[in-house]
Amino acid sequence: MKISIIGTGYVGLVTGVCLSDFNTVYCIDNDKAKINMLNKGTIPIYEPGLNHIMQKNVKNKRLFFTSDLSSTIQKTDILIIAVGTPQNEKGAADLSNVFKVIKIIAASINNYKLIVIKSTVPVGTCKKIESIIRKSADKNAQFDVISNPEFLREGKAIKDFKNPDRIIVGINNMGQSSKAKKIMEIIYKPFLKAKNNIYFMDTNSSELTKYASNAMLALRISFINELANLCSLTDANIDDVRIGVGSDKRIGKLFLYPGIGYGGSCFPKDVKALYQTSIEKNYDFKLLKALDNANSHQKQILIEYILKHFNSNIKNKTFTLWGLSFKPETDDIREAPSLAIISKLLSHGAKIKAYDPIAIDNAKRIFPQIDYFNNMYDALKNSDGLIIATEWNNFKAPNFNTIKTLLNHKVIFDGRNIYDFKKMKNLGFDYYSIGRKPIIINK
Ligand SMILES: NC(=O)c1ccc[n+]([C@@H]2O[C@H](COP(=O)([O-])OP(=O)(O)OC[C@H]3O[C@@H](n4cnc5c(N)ncnc54)[C@H](O)[C@@H]3O)[C@@H](O)[C@H]2O)c1
């Protein structure tokens, strides 16, 4: 099959690279600098395992990168749209990137096109796109607009794409002989193994499934975070409560880890966008509003501890932040809790030293004024406290003696509960974590 992927970001690049194992794929982006980089063999994002498959398929002439949308549309049959759908000022999904692409597709259709909407879009978007193309394209134009939301996780994207839990495909008026359905079955066959985990439904249901999945996961995270906050006030220990609750098969243990809030390019914006959809339909989806508020509050939990520890005066104090990305194994800092923490500390007149294995370049674009280090221990020299904002593996078993020697104040604010609570009691630090009683010995 000949496939265009329009939008070569975290989703589009992974999709294009993985599909090029079995098809001829053109990855298209209007960011020419990104396309130039890719054509030189450089990957603009950090995603483990991506480089190897990309190089192999470029060499075998199955994978191409271009900025030329119109002519590439004409030489391919399947157009997968994976452009960004960020939130607008109201919190709804901004679909301007999608509609720009649709306008060009409508003007370029030469033969049958299967237009696959992989970007996360609000319920009803595929139907809207279909009617836009019907109105503006040649009246003989043949095409289908279908929904195929993506569920991959950054950092595990290759594994997720190649071994999906499920594939959701939304097709309207789908009869036995649906061309769109047959094409989607062929495209995904190599990734389905023995499991029959491709689910066909109408486009509205498919679009809503994507938002519902992210909102449900965000809800679990916000629930355990709020429970952790209650634990801190009751001397209960969230580690034990989490295991006790999660051991119920009906509940399960996944996505029940307390922390400093969810971030990234999906959960925050998708929760907000789903809420806006409910408002547009004159329905107030109260839970969504509540979990969005809970998450904003959670991002400030460590700040509350920091201010309390330093008697509300942190002007000219220096803090070291370990971790900038919104989660480990990615360089993505969109909506990362670290950003909220840095902003707040700066507004109180504090100074910041930061270390992250791969997200420093992205953070520099937002906070050029803070000091960045390529070594996690160098970032600790003469600092008044260590803040852990991302649970990277190399933070999990550090040399505590070195940390103690380098810090001015022996205090750790652990936003990810990466250290064993019982062990921390004997290490000589003041230690604040989430949903566990603060350990105060030096103050
Ligand atoms: N990142 C994730 O983990 C993830 C997971 C599932 C779904 N999604 C959804 O997938 C979509 C893409 O997300 P992403 O994280 O890959 O975004 P991204 O910002 O990393 O990439 C989007 C790309 O689209 C390009 N683009 C924008 N307008 C364009 C246009 N008119 N023509 C050509 N290219 C254009 C941008 O230059 C960019 O490279 C979003 O709707 C997102 O919600 C993301």
Ligand as a Chemical Component Dictionary entry (heavy atoms), coordinates in Angstrom:
data_LIG
# 
_chem_comp.id                   LIG 
_chem_comp.type                 NON-POLYMER 
_chem_comp.pdbx_formal_charge   0 
_chem_comp.three_letter_code    LIG 
# 
loop_
_chem_comp_atom.comp_id 
_chem_comp_atom.atom_id 
_chem_comp_atom.alt_atom_id 
_chem_comp_atom.type_symbol 
_chem_comp_atom.charge 
_chem_comp_atom.model_Cartn_x 
_chem_comp_atom.model_Cartn_y 
_chem_comp_atom.model_Cartn_z 
_chem_comp_atom.pdbx_ordinal 
LIG N1  N1  N 0  1.919  12.304 21.735 1  
LIG C1  C1  C 0  1.197  11.270 22.111 2  
LIG O1  O1  O 0  1.591  10.472 22.959 3  
LIG C2  C2  C 0  -0.159 11.021 21.500 4  
LIG C3  C3  C 0  -0.787 9.794  21.727 5  
LIG C4  C4  C 0  -2.029 9.568  21.139 6  
LIG C5  C5  C 0  -2.631 10.561 20.361 7  
LIG N2  N2  N 1  -2.009 11.746 20.184 8  
LIG C6  C6  C 0  -2.667 12.747 19.305 9  
LIG O2  O2  O 0  -2.030 12.690 18.028 10 
LIG C7  C7  C 0  -1.975 14.003 17.444 11 
LIG C8  C8  C 0  -0.532 14.369 17.140 12 
LIG O3  O3  O 0  0.160  14.446 18.392 13 
LIG P1  P1  P 0  1.741  14.572 18.448 14 
LIG O4  O4  O 0  2.121  14.453 19.883 15 
LIG O5  O5  O -1 2.370  13.667 17.438 16 
LIG O6  O6  O 0  1.926  16.093 17.972 17 
LIG P2  P2  P 0  3.282  16.805 17.520 18 
LIG O7  O7  O 0  3.088  18.237 17.852 19 
LIG O8  O8  O 0  4.464  16.067 18.057 20 
LIG O9  O9  O 0  3.296  16.598 15.951 21 
LIG C9  C9  C 0  2.386  17.194 15.082 22 
LIG C10 C10 C 0  3.105  17.483 13.759 23 
LIG O10 O10 O 0  2.151  17.977 12.827 24 
LIG C11 C11 C 0  2.807  18.961 12.032 25 
LIG N3  N3  N 0  1.801  19.802 11.383 26 
LIG C12 C12 C 0  0.986  20.717 11.953 27 
LIG N4  N4  N 0  0.211  21.292 11.001 28 
LIG C13 C13 C 0  0.538  20.724 9.831  29 
LIG C14 C14 C 0  0.091  20.896 8.491  30 
LIG N5  N5  N 0  -0.859 21.791 8.192  31 
LIG N6  N6  N 0  0.646  20.138 7.519  32 
LIG C15 C15 C 0  1.610  19.240 7.817  33 
LIG N7  N7  N 0  2.076  19.030 9.069  34 
LIG C16 C16 C 0  1.548  19.769 10.061 35 
LIG C17 C17 C 0  3.690  19.695 13.024 36 
LIG O11 O11 O 0  4.726  20.419 12.387 37 
LIG C18 C18 C 0  4.195  18.546 13.885 38 
LIG O12 O12 O 0  5.406  18.020 13.394 39 
LIG C19 C19 C 0  -2.677 14.928 18.430 40 
LIG O13 O13 O 0  -4.025 15.056 18.078 41 
LIG C20 C20 C 0  -2.535 14.185 19.755 42 
LIG O14 O14 O 0  -3.540 14.531 20.664 43 
LIG C21 C21 C 0  -0.780 11.993 20.706 44 
# 
loop_
_chem_comp_bond.comp_id 
_chem_comp_bond.atom_id_1 
_chem_comp_bond.atom_id_2 
_chem_comp_bond.value_order 
_chem_comp_bond.pdbx_ordinal 
LIG N1  C1  SING 1  
LIG C1  O1  DOUB 2  
LIG C1  C2  SING 3  
LIG C2  C3  SING 4  
LIG C2  C21 DOUB 5  
LIG C3  C4  DOUB 6  
LIG C4  C5  SING 7  
LIG C5  N2  DOUB 8  
LIG N2  C6  SING 9  
LIG N2  C21 SING 10 
LIG C6  O2  SING 11 
LIG C6  C20 SING 12 
LIG O2  C7  SING 13 
LIG C7  C8  SING 14 
LIG C7  C19 SING 15 
LIG C8  O3  SING 16 
LIG O3  P1  SING 17 
LIG P1  O4  DOUB 18 
LIG P1  O5  SING 19 
LIG P1  O6  SING 20 
LIG O6  P2  SING 21 
LIG P2  O7  DOUB 22 
LIG P2  O8  SING 23 
LIG P2  O9  SING 24 
LIG O9  C9  SING 25 
LIG C9  C10 SING 26 
LIG C10 O10 SING 27 
LIG C10 C18 SING 28 
LIG O10 C11 SING 29 
LIG C11 N3  SING 30 
LIG C11 C17 SING 31 
LIG N3  C12 SING 32 
LIG N3  C16 SING 33 
LIG C12 N4  DOUB 34 
LIG N4  C13 SING 35 
LIG C13 C14 SING 36 
LIG C13 C16 DOUB 37 
LIG C14 N5  SING 38 
LIG C14 N6  DOUB 39 
LIG N6  C15 SING 40 
LIG C15 N7  DOUB 41 
LIG N7  C16 SING 42 
LIG C17 O11 SING 43 
LIG C17 C18 SING 44 
LIG C18 O12 SING 45 
LIG C19 O13 SING 46 
LIG C19 C20 SING 47 
LIG C20 O14 SING 48 
# 
